[in-house]
Amino acid sequence: MQSQTHEIRVTAKTLDGAITEAARQLEIEQEHLDYRLVSQGGTGLFSFLTKKVEIAAWKKAATASIDYMADDQEQEELSPQEIDALKNDLRKFCQEICSYIAGRKIDVTAELDDGRLILDCDDDYLAGQMLKNSKLAEALEHILRKKPRHLKRELPFRIFIDVQGVRRRRETDLVELAKDLSEKVHENKRPVVLNYKSSYDRKIIHMALDKDERVYTKSIGTGPNRKLMILPIRKKGEEAIELGDEG
């Protein structure tokens, strides 16, 4: 059983929102978070869509004690056949969930690309829903990460839900925006504040600028008021300039 030291309690409108906030408070990635459900407003597979979810969360132990590993210090890598079977299993499960949401059979493709399993659903209705609610894709990704419990190990890839390429196009747009804003911040020596509600959008911009030597990013605010700042890296002696707001 995982050690539950430094346990925190988080309440949010959705399970995914509670997990995201818990990871933020503990300053870790979601895959390094463990939790138990304290209470929720509904039951069933899609209870993540209900309100008032409370979880107790804590950071996973750095070296988890897993029974099946016995005295082995390292896990064997999955074979290509095992990865292909896992990929197909997750594709079918994603298809079942998306078909349930849409009320009709949905075709889902699966593709491994740059350490991600991209599950793309071909449906206009779901595409519209994900544009309206960015949390939907993140909630589905969380469910799919929990699915292959028989592995008793971390997945060999990240899971990424897309619908008709909508989210990947969004990523491309955000990366281009980040580059443009980096140039603007660098030239004007003036920070900008981005008022994106989606933690996923903020993460894409942060990652796009992570290796930019002219600017850096940081989060400000809490909960629904959380924002992302892009700031110039000032040389010694340069004075700070007040913020510029990008909406």
N, C-alpha and C positions, 0 to 999 in steps of 0.2 A: 504493500500500500504506500502511496506517495506521502511524503512528509508534508504536512499542511502548516508549516511555519509561515509567518507573515501572511496569514489569510486575511483577505479583505471581503467586504460585502458590497455588492453593486446592484442597483435597481435601474431598470430601463424599460422602454416600451416593448422591446423585442429581445429575444435571447441573443441574437447576434450583436445588438447594440450593447448589451451588458458585457458580452465577451470583449468587444472592442474597447469599451471603457475600462474594463479590468486590466487588459493588456497595456493600455495607456498609463494607468495609475502605477502599475508595476514596472513600467518602462521596459517591456519585453515584446517580442513578436508573438502573435496569437498561437503559433505552433508550439511555443514554449510554455503555454498556459494550461493549467489543469483547473477543473472547477466541479462543483456539484450544484444541482438545481435546488434552491431553497423553496421557492414558490413561483407559481405562474398563473396567469389568468385563464388558461384553458388547457386542454389535453389533446393528444393525438399527434400525428406526424407533422402537421402544420401549426403547432402551437407557437412557433416562433413568430407568427403573425399577430398574436394576441398582445394585450397590454399588461404592464406591471409584472415584469419578470425579475426575480431576484436570484442572484447566484452568490455562492461563496467561492472565491478564486484564490489561487496561489501559484507560484512559479514551480514548474516541474523540477525535480531534483536533477542536478547536473549529470549524475550517473545513476540512472534508474535501475532498480533491482528488478529484473524480469526473470520469472521462473524458468522459462524455456531456454534461456541463455546459459543456465547452470554456471560453470566456472569459466566459460569462454569470455574473452575480453573484447572480441570484435564480432559483429554480425556478418554472416556471409551475404554477399550481394545477391540480389535476385537474378535468376537466369533470364535471358531474353524471352523464353517461353512463359515464365512466371509473370514478367512485366506485361506481356501481351495479354495474358489471362486476366490480370488485375485491371488493365486498361479497358478490356471489354466488359468486365463485371461492373465497373463504375459507369461506363457508358450506358449500359442497360438500366442501372439504377437511376441515373439522371433522367433517362427517357421516361421511366415510370413516374417520377415526381413531376416532370414538366407536363406530361400528358394529363396527369391528375389536375394540375393547376389550370391548364387550358381547356380541359373538358373534352379533349379529343387526342388521338394519337399524334405524337410529335416525333419527328426524325431527329436523331442526335448523332453527330459525328465526333470522333475522338482522334486527337493528333498530339503527339509528343513534340514539343518545340522548346528548345533552350531551357530545359529543366522544368517545363510546365506541361501538364496534361490539359489541353484545351478541349473542352466539351462544348460544341457549338450546336445550339438548338435552332431548327429552322421553323420559325413561327412568328407571324406578324404581331399577334396579340402579346406574346411574351416580350418581343422586342420593345413594344410600347410600354409595357409594365416596367421593364428594367430602366427605360429612359426616365420614367416618372419616379421610380423608387430604386436608388442605387443599392439599398440594403438588401434587396431581394437576391441578387446574384451572390452577395457575400454570405447570406444565410444558407443558400443552396450549397455553396462551397464548404461551409462548416459541416453541414449534414453529410456531404460526401466524404470529407476527411475522416469522419467517425465511422463510416460504413465498414471498411475492411478490418474489423477487430481481430479476425483470425490471424493476421500478420504478427500481432504483438510487437510491432516496431513502427518507426516513422515511415511514412510513404516515401518512395524513392523519387518523387516529383511533387511539385506544387499543383494544386487543382485550380483551374481557371474556367469559370462559366462564361460563355458568350452566347449571344443570340444574333444570328445573321451578321456576325462580325461587328456588331454595334460597339462593344466594349473595346475591341482592339483598335477600331478607328478612333474611339475616344482617347485611348492611350497615345496614339500618334498625334492627335490634336493637342493634348496636354504637354507632350514633350516639346512640340514646336512652340507652344505658348511659353513654356519655361525658358527656352533658349532666347526668345524675343525679350522676355522680361529681364533675363540676366543681362542682356546687352543694355537695356534701358537703365537698370539699377547701376550697372558699372559706369556708364557714361554720365549719369546725373548725380552719382554718389548719394542716392536717395533711396531708402527702403520702400517697399510696397507691401501692402497687406492684401491677401487673397481670401475672399469670404466664401470659400467652397464648403458646403455642408457635408459632403462625402469625404470620409476619412481615406477612402481609396483614391480619390482625385488628389488629395493633399500628398498622399504617399508617392504617387506617380511623379508629381512635380519635385518632391524632395529627392527622389532617386535620380531624376534627370539632371539635377544640379549638384549631386553629391560630390562629383569630382571636378566641379567648376572651381578654378582657383581664384575667380574674381568676386564671387558671392557665396553666401551661405544661407541656409534656411533654418527657421525655428518655429515651433508652434506656440501660440498664445491663446489664452482663454481656456474655458472648460466646457464640457458637454456640447450642447447645440451651438454655443457661441465660440467654439474653437475655430481658430483661423491659422493661416500659414503666412509667415513673413519671409520675404527675400531681402537680405541686407547686403550692402557692399562690404567687402573685406578692406578695411581701412589700413593704410600705411601709418607708421608711427608719426604722430604730429597732426594727422588729419582730424578735423572736428566732425562730430556726428551731426547729421542733417535730419530734420524732422521728417516724419513719415509721409508717404504718398499712398493714397488708398485706391486700389483697383476694383473696388466693389465686392 
